[in-house]
Amino acid sequence: MRWAGWFGILLQSCCGILLGQQLLWLGRLPGGGSSEAVAVSDSGTVVVGRAENALYVWRAVRWTAAGTIDALSPLSGGASKAMALSPDGSVIVGAAQDSIGRWRAVRWDRDGRIEEIGTLGGPASEATGIAPSGSIIGWAATASLTRHAFLWNPSTGMRDLGTLGGAESTALAIARDSLVVVGWAENADRQARAFRWSPSAGMQDLGTLGGARSEAYAVSADGSVVVGRAENSDRLWRAFRWSAHTGMQELGTLGGRESGALALSADGSIVVGWAMTPSGDWRAFRWHAQTGMQDLNLLYARAVGRSLLYVARGISPDGRYIVGYGINAATGRQEAYLLDTHAEGTDLAFDTPLPLSLSVEPHPVFDQAFVRYTLPAPALVRLFITDLLGRTTVALPDCWHAEGTYRQPLPQLPSGLYTLVLHTEASTATVRFVVLR
């Protein structure tokens, strides 16, 4: 599906147009199979990830608001993957296979040119995150063939961030407004532990939820909040949110056994990832302190429809755009998606519910006009128009609506004074309007 003019697209309903949530399936490379989205730019206009080509080789891709999917330049024609992008979407980082199949950390510039950023003396590396300053993080093989977390920038090159006393480590995210880096590192017992690294404090073990292992996947803009997954005392993986004030807190599941947090908003208040249902199926979730963990498929049911969102991999800094992958009901394939949770300025699901409202726009009515109304909850809606004597002039078809804001054309009427009535089982709203022909 093309998503040009994305900000102006409206969702159709049976009696009007719903302004609000929208789910866009981003498609695949020509002749290919699956695709996955992992990160989104601040504005929601650039998404990156990977997609299978016609030979079923995974390639790093970029989706844009122009409606295109572009396979990014490879190193040798082998596999590649995009893992993160700069805030404006102009620089993308990830990994690509060289001529003998080794993974190498790379970055792509605005024009799609590819550049290797090296290793720590070994044969392989992978870039997993980029800061607005241009600093890049990831993992790279050392001369002893162990994997170590690195921090790279153009002036100083690649810096080894070390481990927690074990052999290996991987950096998975870097804060936007600082050089705080998070990921996992082995301790002296060779157990992987979530870490938080800063230039001043070095590498800090964030602990677990009672088990042996943990991994950090994302960090807030100022570096104060970290999310990921950790084992509990039953050795089950559970999504966590960590801060210096609260320590590591479990975020729960969707009724199943395990979960993992993969991304969070800039202020650390919104967390997304995956969680199991009681049947063991994976579902994408969004977590907020006011609501707890919520299934995106239920929270945004009117946008998702019969499709399924399996995993939420990335989120924009303001929490509006969420990307990941799931099953597109229209194609039956696993595809990348972009979910706009907040289109047309509507409130987020955990904010104060919208009040019932009704208006005619523009007013007075000279030519074409529209009825606009907002429902605070799902309802069976009746809309009708009465004249000065209270007689029903026009009765629109009854229609069941989810909560949200709707807009539809006002029927053509002769000059006069009218009353528009919106009726639900819970309440009634009226507004008077004048038609001048």
Secondary structure by P-SEA (a helix, b strand, c coil): ccccccccbbbbcccbbbccbbbbbccccccccbbbbccccccccbbbbbbbccccbbbbbcccccccccccccccccbbbbcccccccccccbbbbcccbbbbbbcccccbbbbbbcccccccccccccccccbbbbbbbccccbbbbbccccccccccccccccccbbbccccccccbbbbbbbccccbbbbbcccccccccccccccccccccccccccccbbbbbbbccccbbbbbccccccccccccccccccbbbccccccccbbbbbbbcccbbbbbbcccccccccccccccccccccccccccccccccccbbbbbccccccccccccccccccccccccccccccccccccccccccbbbbbbccccccccccccccccccccccccbbbbcbbbbbbbcccccbbbbbbbbbcccbbbbbbbcccc
